[in-house]
Amino acid sequence: MTSPFLQGLDRTRANHRPLTPLGLLHRAADTFPDRTAIIHGDLRIPYAAFRARACRLASALDSAGIGRNDVVSALLLNTPAMLEAHYGPAQLGAVLNAVNTRLDAAGIAFILDHAEAKILLVDAELAPLAREALALAQVAPRVIAYRDPTVPETHAAAEGFEDYEAFLAAGDPDFRGPGPEDEWDAIALNYTSGTTGNPKGVVYHHRGATLLATGNILHASMQDAPVYLWTLPMFHCNGWCFPWTISAKAGAHVCLRAVRAAPIFEAIAEHGVTHMCGAPIVMSTLLAAPEADKRPLPHAVEFLTAAAPPPESVLAAMAEAGFRVTHVYGLTEVYGPAVINEWKPEWDALPPAEQARLKSRQGVRYAALEALDVLDPETMAPVPADGETIGEIVFAGNVVMKGYFKNPTATDEALKGGWFWSGDLAVRHPDGYVQIKDRSKDIIISGGENISSIEVEESLFRHPAVALCAVVAAPDEKWGETPVAFVELKSGAEVSEADLIAHCRAELAHFKAPRRISFGELPKTSTGKIQKFALRAQAKALAG
């Protein structure tokens, strides 16, 4: 017998529409049209104008032939244009590909080709890098340059490229695109830093973007009209979905082209910043600032940080400076942070050292994530919650990626058994909080950016003097972690540390090059496998 709950209760346009973060901007513009949405230098853009500009962008892209599932790449800094790019293409069912501005030209060229980019939005300051990448790429996207009014000295670098403001001016501010046909439709394409060479393209859908964007509100202690400072790159997991989050609370985005201490303190003091996110490098930048660059904070600022957990001394110094630090964890494949070190009030009474120990744990799942566990990779059974047994962190739910773009083999491997397998090895404590103990893929997280040890090793191997090498992470007060290389030279070969580092810097993005190189025989197992655990201990000792 058919259940009455299945009779006469069909989905219709009245009771079911695709979840999408696009509606968050429309709601903010309808409700608070005159409230400031974007602050950039002397520029103030209210919500009505923010929506109009995003709609102009969508309209202009539509006229340019961009449609459903076409890719719009953006090589942009944290500026109004990047915020508009999070709303314009998606109105057409197109996909935003925010490109890491720290990559070298070859890395950018690979992404443009793999994504089959139809349009490239580029900051004028990055125009030379874009030209170099386009010369290497097979695709030839239409290039539109954003000439930031706050840095007119960069405009000349974009000579010959179309102008972003002129492109927008041709669009209709009242344009309303069709949006997604289904909430499973792709909204963004983000490339990982790659663990074995070329990066993988992670596909986000509208449902996941909406859920994480609104989930951020819960976990960032966000009230109405927050003021968010962009110290986190928007190319990184779409800025952890905060370009959409802030619209949900009709807050203000304070743009920041580069992370520098003086502008950060100035923005917090002048605009009443309430929230910011970033890697440990941002905390180091704030704490190491000269006294002349610092400003009194108007109130405590919520600071969400990922990557390596902050040491006790940093947490104490940040608290003294007026920041409330919350440790989060996630990956590109789960839209950024999906795990949070949920702080319990009773822990406030604990000694600082014990608080720091608790804060070093990755934590528990976001409300937007349906399941988080630590499983034995062989048996797929949960490890005991004893704080000692190591397994792999796995995720399941609506904020897990659709999969890897044009890579079904990697997708199937990553999503096997109904879980996303993170590659991060961890324990589960008796209270349910997870804590990473190692990274099975040997990824190094430096300044919030992933560095593939294999990619750096391949560069070292290309030097004629190198016989054998291994790259591991070394702790670093400023960057969280930095790569350190251990090298065995060929018989009779000679090369200096400086020359090898320069060799890597010539082939890789500079942040990926090793900071130190140690020469000598590498520790190996009886079968000749390099013992990286021993090298990690040596790297820690080298770091002092």
PLY file of the C-alpha trace (Angstrom):
ply
format ascii 1.0
element vertex 544
property float x
property float y
property float z
element edge 543
property int vertex1
property int vertex2
end_header
0.00 0.00 0.00
1.36 3.40 -0.97
1.95 5.68 1.97
-0.25 8.80 2.10
2.98 10.75 2.53
3.77 9.84 -1.07
0.41 10.84 -2.48
-0.45 14.36 -3.58
2.70 15.79 -1.99
4.84 16.34 -5.06
7.70 18.74 -5.56
6.64 21.91 -7.31
8.18 25.31 -7.97
6.23 26.49 -4.95
7.77 24.07 -2.44
11.12 22.99 -3.88
13.90 25.04 -5.45
17.63 24.35 -5.65
19.69 25.51 -2.70
22.13 28.17 -3.89
24.08 30.94 -2.14
23.03 33.39 -4.87
19.83 34.20 -3.01
21.80 35.43 -0.02
22.96 38.50 -1.94
19.47 39.20 -3.25
18.04 39.03 0.27
20.69 41.39 1.63
20.17 43.86 -1.22
16.37 43.78 -0.84
16.47 44.17 2.93
19.49 46.44 3.45
20.04 48.19 0.09
21.95 51.10 1.64
24.06 49.10 4.08
27.76 48.97 3.17
28.67 45.64 1.59
32.24 46.30 0.43
34.97 48.56 1.79
38.04 49.01 -0.38
40.28 51.98 0.27
38.04 55.03 -0.07
35.45 52.98 -1.97
32.16 52.09 -0.27
29.75 49.82 -2.16
26.28 49.38 -0.62
24.38 46.13 -1.05
22.12 47.48 -3.81
25.18 48.44 -5.86
26.96 45.17 -5.03
24.02 43.23 -6.46
23.79 45.53 -9.48
27.49 45.01 -10.25
27.24 41.23 -9.86
24.22 41.25 -12.18
26.04 43.45 -14.68
28.88 40.90 -14.64
26.44 38.04 -15.25
24.76 39.98 -18.07
28.07 40.86 -19.71
29.24 37.24 -19.47
25.94 36.14 -20.99
26.49 38.53 -23.92
30.02 37.11 -24.26
28.53 33.66 -24.83
29.15 32.21 -21.38
26.56 29.64 -20.41
25.88 26.65 -18.24
29.01 24.75 -17.14
31.40 27.16 -18.88
34.42 28.07 -16.77
35.30 31.63 -15.80
38.80 31.74 -14.31
39.83 34.53 -11.96
43.44 35.48 -11.23
42.41 38.15 -8.77
43.47 39.44 -5.37
41.04 40.13 -2.52
39.22 42.98 -4.24
35.61 43.89 -5.11
35.99 42.18 -8.49
36.72 38.85 -6.78
33.60 39.19 -4.62
31.51 39.99 -7.69
32.96 36.94 -9.43
31.47 34.74 -6.70
27.97 35.88 -7.75
28.12 36.74 -11.47
29.08 33.52 -13.31
26.89 31.31 -11.09
23.78 33.21 -12.21
24.33 31.70 -15.64
25.03 28.22 -14.34
28.70 28.86 -15.15
31.55 27.78 -12.89
34.04 30.05 -11.11
37.67 28.90 -11.11
39.54 31.07 -8.60
43.25 30.60 -9.39
46.00 30.63 -6.78
47.84 33.90 -7.41
51.02 32.46 -5.86
51.52 29.84 -8.54
54.10 30.12 -11.27
53.13 30.58 -14.92
53.37 26.88 -15.75
51.02 25.96 -12.90
48.49 28.58 -13.98
48.73 27.44 -17.61
47.98 23.86 -16.59
44.87 24.99 -14.68
43.57 27.16 -17.53
43.98 24.27 -19.97
42.52 21.59 -17.70
39.56 23.82 -16.77
39.04 24.82 -20.43
38.66 28.44 -19.30
36.54 30.62 -21.58
37.11 33.91 -19.71
40.05 35.03 -17.57
39.54 37.87 -15.10
42.94 39.18 -14.02
44.19 41.86 -11.66
46.32 44.40 -13.53
49.20 43.80 -11.13
49.19 40.13 -12.15
48.92 40.83 -15.88
52.60 39.98 -16.59
52.13 36.62 -14.86
48.93 36.03 -16.84
50.69 36.80 -20.13
53.43 34.33 -19.31
50.86 31.66 -18.42
48.78 32.30 -21.55
51.90 31.92 -23.69
52.29 28.40 -22.26
48.59 27.47 -22.35
46.70 25.78 -25.18
43.45 27.65 -24.46
42.99 31.29 -25.41
40.36 32.73 -23.05
39.03 36.24 -23.42
41.04 38.30 -20.92
39.45 41.08 -18.88
41.65 43.12 -16.55
40.54 44.62 -13.25
42.36 47.91 -12.76
42.15 48.50 -9.03
41.53 52.20 -8.32
43.53 51.94 -5.08
46.76 51.09 -6.98
46.75 53.11 -10.22
50.48 52.47 -10.63
49.67 48.87 -11.65
47.29 49.77 -14.47
49.92 50.08 -17.20
50.84 46.41 -16.79
47.43 45.43 -18.22
47.78 47.44 -21.42
46.11 45.60 -24.28
43.64 43.73 -22.08
39.94 44.61 -21.93
38.87 46.77 -19.02
36.73 45.19 -16.30
34.72 48.34 -15.56
33.95 48.83 -19.25
32.90 45.17 -19.47
30.53 45.66 -16.52
29.16 48.92 -17.91
27.82 47.02 -20.93
25.86 44.69 -18.63
22.33 45.08 -17.33
22.10 45.84 -13.58
18.60 44.30 -13.50
19.69 41.07 -15.20
18.61 37.90 -13.46
20.21 34.71 -14.71
18.54 31.31 -14.57
20.86 30.08 -11.78
21.32 26.37 -11.16
18.85 23.87 -12.59
19.70 21.59 -9.69
21.53 22.23 -6.42
23.97 19.50 -7.49
25.12 21.75 -10.36
28.72 22.93 -10.17
29.36 26.41 -8.76
33.15 26.41 -8.38
36.27 24.58 -9.52
39.24 24.76 -7.14
42.59 23.16 -7.81
44.60 21.45 -5.11
48.33 22.00 -4.94
48.85 18.46 -6.20
50.42 15.54 -4.37
52.04 13.80 -7.31
52.60 16.60 -9.79
49.68 18.24 -11.53
46.90 19.50 -9.26
43.42 18.00 -9.21
40.32 20.10 -9.87
37.84 19.91 -6.99
34.23 20.56 -8.02
31.83 22.28 -5.59
28.05 22.28 -5.97
25.49 24.94 -5.04
24.09 22.87 -2.16
27.46 22.44 -0.47
28.37 26.10 -0.95
25.09 27.18 0.66
25.39 24.82 3.61
29.00 25.69 4.45
28.35 29.41 3.93
25.52 29.37 6.44
27.35 26.90 8.69
30.17 29.41 9.02
27.74 31.73 10.78
27.18 29.17 13.54
30.82 28.37 14.13
32.30 31.86 13.79
30.08 33.37 16.50
28.63 35.69 13.88
25.93 38.23 14.79
24.08 40.58 12.44
26.13 42.96 10.27
29.58 41.43 10.87
32.63 43.24 9.50
34.89 40.69 7.82
38.52 41.46 6.95
39.90 39.56 3.97
43.21 38.21 5.25
42.36 34.78 3.81
42.90 34.51 0.02
39.59 34.18 -1.80
41.24 31.72 -4.19
41.65 29.31 -1.27
38.50 27.11 -1.18
36.53 30.18 -2.31
37.67 31.94 0.83
36.17 29.10 2.92
32.80 30.19 1.42
32.85 33.49 3.34
32.09 35.54 0.16
28.61 34.01 0.50
28.51 33.86 4.32
28.81 37.61 4.79
25.82 38.29 2.54
23.70 35.98 4.69
24.20 38.40 7.60
24.33 41.54 5.42
27.81 42.25 6.69
30.68 44.27 5.28
33.63 42.86 3.36
36.85 44.78 4.02
39.11 44.05 1.07
42.86 43.66 1.47
45.19 43.17 -1.47
48.07 41.86 0.65
48.57 40.71 4.22
50.54 43.44 5.96
50.41 44.26 9.66
49.83 48.02 9.46
46.83 47.86 7.07
45.31 45.02 9.12
45.49 46.94 12.39
44.27 50.09 10.63
41.28 48.27 9.13
40.33 46.69 12.45
40.49 50.03 14.25
38.79 52.13 11.58
36.08 49.75 10.38
35.37 47.79 13.55
36.37 44.43 12.10
34.68 41.58 13.95
35.95 38.52 12.05
38.94 37.35 10.08
40.49 34.06 9.00
43.94 32.91 8.04
46.88 30.59 8.34
49.38 30.85 11.22
51.45 33.26 9.09
48.76 35.91 9.61
49.07 35.57 13.38
52.86 35.77 13.11
52.54 38.91 11.00
50.32 40.57 13.61
52.43 39.59 16.60
55.74 40.55 14.98
54.50 43.97 13.89
56.45 47.01 15.09
54.63 48.95 17.81
54.27 51.86 15.39
52.11 49.68 13.12
49.76 48.50 15.87
46.46 50.14 16.81
44.20 49.55 19.82
41.40 47.15 18.94
37.82 48.44 19.47
36.73 44.99 20.68
37.79 41.35 20.63
38.17 40.01 17.08
37.17 36.45 16.17
40.07 34.79 14.35
39.63 31.39 12.65
42.89 29.66 11.81
43.65 26.40 10.03
46.78 24.39 9.14
49.26 23.72 11.94
47.77 24.28 15.41
49.11 27.43 17.10
51.66 26.89 19.89
50.83 27.95 23.43
52.94 31.11 23.25
51.17 32.30 20.10
47.71 31.64 21.54
48.59 33.58 24.67
50.03 36.48 22.70
47.00 36.62 20.39
44.62 36.67 23.36
46.61 39.47 24.95
46.48 41.39 21.66
42.66 41.13 21.59
42.01 38.16 19.28
39.87 35.10 20.07
41.49 32.26 18.13
39.50 29.22 17.00
41.29 26.30 15.37
39.50 24.73 12.36
40.46 21.97 9.95
39.43 20.94 6.49
40.59 20.39 2.93
39.77 21.78 -0.48
37.63 18.68 -0.99
35.28 19.69 1.85
34.85 23.39 0.95
37.50 24.50 3.46
36.86 24.13 7.20
34.47 21.32 8.11
35.93 20.43 11.51
36.23 22.80 14.45
37.92 22.72 17.81
34.65 23.42 19.59
35.75 25.16 22.78
33.95 24.28 26.01
33.48 26.97 28.69
34.83 24.72 31.45
38.18 24.60 29.67
38.71 28.30 30.38
39.68 27.43 33.97
42.48 25.08 32.89
46.16 26.08 32.99
47.44 27.69 29.75
49.54 24.65 28.83
46.51 22.37 29.09
44.39 24.80 27.09
47.06 24.84 24.36
47.06 21.02 24.32
43.30 20.98 23.84
43.46 23.69 21.16
45.99 21.63 19.18
43.29 19.09 18.36
41.38 19.43 15.11
38.07 18.84 16.88
34.55 17.78 15.90
32.45 18.11 12.75
30.77 21.29 11.57
26.99 21.29 11.88
26.92 21.32 8.05
28.86 18.03 7.88
26.86 14.86 8.40
29.65 12.49 9.44
33.29 12.56 10.55
35.30 9.56 11.69
38.76 8.02 11.94
38.87 4.65 10.18
41.37 1.87 9.72
42.22 2.17 5.98
42.46 -1.61 5.62
39.32 -2.74 7.46
37.35 0.53 7.13
36.32 0.06 10.76
36.41 2.98 13.23
39.53 3.08 15.40
38.97 3.01 19.17
38.59 6.43 20.81
41.70 5.98 22.92
43.83 8.89 21.72
46.49 6.42 20.56
45.26 4.21 17.71
45.98 5.88 14.37
43.62 5.77 11.42
42.64 8.03 8.52
40.24 10.94 8.85
37.14 10.49 6.69
34.22 12.78 5.88
30.71 12.21 4.55
27.91 14.62 3.80
26.70 17.54 1.75
29.90 19.58 2.07
32.02 16.90 0.42
33.03 17.72 -3.16
31.22 16.34 -6.21
34.56 14.85 -7.22
37.71 15.63 -9.18
37.15 17.33 -12.54
37.79 14.99 -15.50
39.39 12.43 -13.17
36.95 9.60 -12.38
39.69 7.24 -11.19
40.89 9.68 -8.53
37.26 10.46 -7.60
36.40 6.80 -7.08
39.50 6.28 -4.95
38.85 9.37 -2.81
35.16 8.53 -2.24
35.36 4.78 -1.77
33.12 3.05 0.73
30.82 6.02 1.18
33.52 8.26 2.67
35.91 10.94 1.50
39.37 9.75 2.53
41.44 12.76 3.56
44.90 11.19 3.57
45.41 12.65 7.04
46.33 10.18 9.77
44.81 10.88 13.17
43.57 9.58 16.50
40.19 10.00 18.12
40.19 11.02 21.78
37.72 9.63 24.33
35.66 12.84 24.10
35.26 12.34 20.33
37.68 15.08 19.23
40.06 14.08 16.43
43.73 15.03 16.26
46.03 14.71 13.25
49.26 12.84 13.89
50.71 12.65 10.39
49.89 13.25 6.74
49.92 10.09 4.73
50.57 12.01 1.52
53.47 13.95 3.05
51.87 17.26 2.24
53.59 20.29 3.77
51.27 23.13 4.82
53.21 26.39 4.69
51.43 29.67 5.28
48.13 27.88 4.66
49.26 26.63 1.23
49.79 22.96 0.42
53.21 21.93 -0.90
53.73 18.49 -2.44
56.95 16.93 -1.16
57.03 14.80 -4.32
56.92 17.86 -6.56
59.88 19.40 -4.73
61.76 16.09 -4.80
61.24 15.84 -8.55
62.77 19.29 -8.97
65.80 18.31 -6.88
66.22 15.09 -8.84
66.51 17.13 -12.03
69.77 18.63 -10.75
72.69 16.63 -12.17
74.48 16.42 -8.82
71.61 14.81 -6.91
71.53 11.03 -6.48
68.79 10.71 -3.87
66.60 13.14 -1.97
63.62 13.43 0.36
61.59 16.47 1.41
59.74 16.77 4.71
58.12 19.49 6.79
60.01 21.40 9.44
58.17 23.47 12.07
58.40 27.20 11.51
57.19 29.94 13.86
56.16 32.24 11.03
54.82 29.88 8.35
53.67 26.93 10.46
55.73 24.54 8.35
58.40 24.90 5.66
60.00 22.31 3.38
63.43 20.93 4.27
65.36 18.71 1.85
67.77 15.88 2.62
70.11 15.10 -0.27
72.62 12.44 -1.20
74.98 13.61 -3.93
76.33 11.52 -6.77
79.86 10.24 -6.31
82.32 13.06 -6.92
79.59 15.66 -7.40
79.63 19.01 -5.60
76.90 21.58 -5.18
76.14 24.14 -2.49
72.94 24.50 -0.48
72.36 27.93 -2.03
72.74 26.57 -5.57
70.23 23.75 -4.99
67.70 26.13 -3.45
68.14 28.48 -6.42
67.64 25.53 -8.77
64.28 24.74 -7.11
63.20 28.38 -7.06
63.81 28.53 -10.82
61.43 25.60 -11.39
58.80 26.04 -8.70
56.70 28.73 -7.12
59.10 30.26 -4.60
57.10 29.25 -1.53
57.53 25.60 -2.53
61.33 25.67 -2.59
63.13 24.15 0.43
64.36 26.63 3.02
67.21 24.36 4.11
69.11 21.45 2.59
71.04 18.86 4.58
73.64 16.73 2.77
74.50 13.16 3.70
73.34 9.56 3.49
69.58 9.17 3.89
68.18 6.67 6.42
66.60 3.68 4.67
64.78 0.47 5.46
66.24 -2.93 4.58
64.38 -2.72 1.26
65.86 0.69 0.44
62.80 2.80 1.26
63.63 6.21 2.72
62.54 6.54 6.34
60.78 9.89 6.32
59.81 9.61 9.97
63.51 9.77 10.85
64.01 12.76 8.57
61.11 14.59 10.21
62.88 14.25 13.54
66.08 15.62 11.98
64.16 18.48 10.39
62.63 19.37 13.75
66.11 19.40 15.30
67.43 21.60 12.48
64.58 24.05 13.11
65.74 24.32 16.70
0 1
1 2
2 3
3 4
4 5
5 6
6 7
7 8
8 9
9 10
10 11
11 12
12 13
13 14
14 15
15 16
16 17
17 18
18 19
19 20
20 21
21 22
22 23
23 24
24 25
25 26
26 27
27 28
28 29
29 30
30 31
31 32
32 33
33 34
34 35
35 36
36 37
37 38
38 39
39 40
40 41
41 42
42 43
43 44
44 45
45 46
46 47
47 48
48 49
49 50
50 51
51 52
52 53
53 54
54 55
55 56
56 57
57 58
58 59
59 60
60 61
61 62
62 63
63 64
64 65
65 66
66 67
67 68
68 69
69 70
70 71
71 72
72 73
73 74
74 75
75 76
76 77
77 78
78 79
79 80
80 81
81 82
82 83
83 84
84 85
85 86
86 87
87 88
88 89
89 90
90 91
91 92
92 93
93 94
94 95
95 96
96 97
97 98
98 99
99 100
100 101
101 102
102 103
103 104
104 105
105 106
106 107
107 108
108 109
109 110
110 111
111 112
112 113
113 114
114 115
115 116
116 117
117 118
118 119
119 120
120 121
121 122
122 123
123 124
124 125
125 126
126 127
127 128
128 129
129 130
130 131
131 132
132 133
133 134
134 135
135 136
136 137
137 138
138 139
139 140
140 141
141 142
142 143
143 144
144 145
145 146
146 147
147 148
148 149
149 150
150 151
151 152
152 153
153 154
154 155
155 156
156 157
157 158
158 159
159 160
160 161
161 162
162 163
163 164
164 165
165 166
166 167
167 168
168 169
169 170
170 171
171 172
172 173
173 174
174 175
175 176
176 177
177 178
178 179
179 180
180 181
181 182
182 183
183 184
184 185
185 186
186 187
187 188
188 189
189 190
190 191
191 192
192 193
193 194
194 195
195 196
196 197
197 198
198 199
199 200
200 201
201 202
202 203
203 204
204 205
205 206
206 207
207 208
208 209
209 210
210 211
211 212
212 213
213 214
214 215
215 216
216 217
217 218
218 219
219 220
220 221
221 222
222 223
223 224
224 225
225 226
226 227
227 228
228 229
229 230
230 231
231 232
232 233
233 234
234 235
235 236
236 237
237 238
238 239
239 240
240 241
241 242
242 243
243 244
244 245
245 246
246 247
247 248
248 249
249 250
250 251
251 252
252 253
253 254
254 255
255 256
256 257
257 258
258 259
259 260
260 261
261 262
262 263
263 264
264 265
265 266
266 267
267 268
268 269
269 270
270 271
271 272
272 273
273 274
274 275
275 276
276 277
277 278
278 279
279 280
280 281
281 282
282 283
283 284
284 285
285 286
286 287
287 288
288 289
289 290
290 291
291 292
292 293
293 294
294 295
295 296
296 297
297 298
298 299
299 300
300 301
301 302
302 303
303 304
304 305
305 306
306 307
307 308
308 309
309 310
310 311
311 312
312 313
313 314
314 315
315 316
316 317
317 318
318 319
319 320
320 321
321 322
322 323
323 324
324 325
325 326
326 327
327 328
328 329
329 330
330 331
331 332
332 333
333 334
334 335
335 336
336 337
337 338
338 339
339 340
340 341
341 342
342 343
343 344
344 345
345 346
346 347
347 348
348 349
349 350
350 351
351 352
352 353
353 354
354 355
355 356
356 357
357 358
358 359
359 360
360 361
361 362
362 363
363 364
364 365
365 366
366 367
367 368
368 369
369 370
370 371
371 372
372 373
373 374
374 375
375 376
376 377
377 378
378 379
379 380
380 381
381 382
382 383
383 384
384 385
385 386
386 387
387 388
388 389
389 390
390 391
391 392
392 393
393 394
394 395
395 396
396 397
397 398
398 399
399 400
400 401
401 402
402 403
403 404
404 405
405 406
406 407
407 408
408 409
409 410
410 411
411 412
412 413
413 414
414 415
415 416
416 417
417 418
418 419
419 420
420 421
421 422
422 423
423 424
424 425
425 426
426 427
427 428
428 429
429 430
430 431
431 432
432 433
433 434
434 435
435 436
436 437
437 438
438 439
439 440
440 441
441 442
442 443
443 444
444 445
445 446
446 447
447 448
448 449
449 450
450 451
451 452
452 453
453 454
454 455
455 456
456 457
457 458
458 459
459 460
460 461
461 462
462 463
463 464
464 465
465 466
466 467
467 468
468 469
469 470
470 471
471 472
472 473
473 474
474 475
475 476
476 477
477 478
478 479
479 480
480 481
481 482
482 483
483 484
484 485
485 486
486 487
487 488
488 489
489 490
490 491
491 492
492 493
493 494
494 495
495 496
496 497
497 498
498 499
499 500
500 501
501 502
502 503
503 504
504 505
505 506
506 507
507 508
508 509
509 510
510 511
511 512
512 513
513 514
514 515
515 516
516 517
517 518
518 519
519 520
520 521
521 522
522 523
523 524
524 525
525 526
526 527
527 528
528 529
529 530
530 531
531 532
532 533
533 534
534 535
535 536
536 537
537 538
538 539
539 540
540 541
541 542
542 543
